[in-house]
């Protein structure tokens, strides 16, 4: 069993920044991928960014140049630094971990609201 605990969401003005964190615990093996998805009201969940345990990263076009994903393998923690936030970034952000031969595990989600 794997558990994910997210933190760092909140309310921020347009142009502001937030840093999301997600700590994984339980049966975690390497290599694995960790990442962030988001879901806005009335929309499908979409990938924001992911990072492999070896460091390879992938970003949605909407995140490129504004968001940075990173991880601390020793602590099984993934971070998402979000800068230049826009109202359209408003969503519930979910952390996920993918391990070979296992179904992905999802966090409970953290709300990010970008509004003046």
Residue, then its C-alpha position, 0 to 999 in steps of 0.5 A: x500500500x502507498x499513501x500520498x499526502x499533498x500540501x501547499x494549495x491555496x488562494x493566490x492572485x494572478x501572477x503569484x506563485x505556489x509550491x505544492x508538495x506530495x510525500x509518498x509513504x508505504x511500499x515504494x520501489x524504484x524506478x517510479x514516476x511521480x507527477x501532478x494532474x489537475x481537474x477544473x470544474x466541468x473538465x477532465x483530469x489532465x496531466x500537468x507534469x511528471x518526473x521519473x526517479x531518474x529525473x526525466x520530466x514531462x510537462x503539459x504545454x500549459x505548464x511549460x515555462x511557468x511550472x517546475x516539477x522536482x523530486x527528492x528521491x530520498x524522501x519520496x517527495x515530489x514538488x510542483x513550483x508554480x509561477x505566473x499563475x493564471x485564473x485558468x490554473x484554478x483546479x484541484x491538483x492531484x499527486x500520483x505515483x506510478x510503479x511498474x506492475x502496479x496501478x497508480x496511486x492518487x492523493x486526495x487532492x489540493x485546491x488551487x484558486x487563482x483569483x483577484 
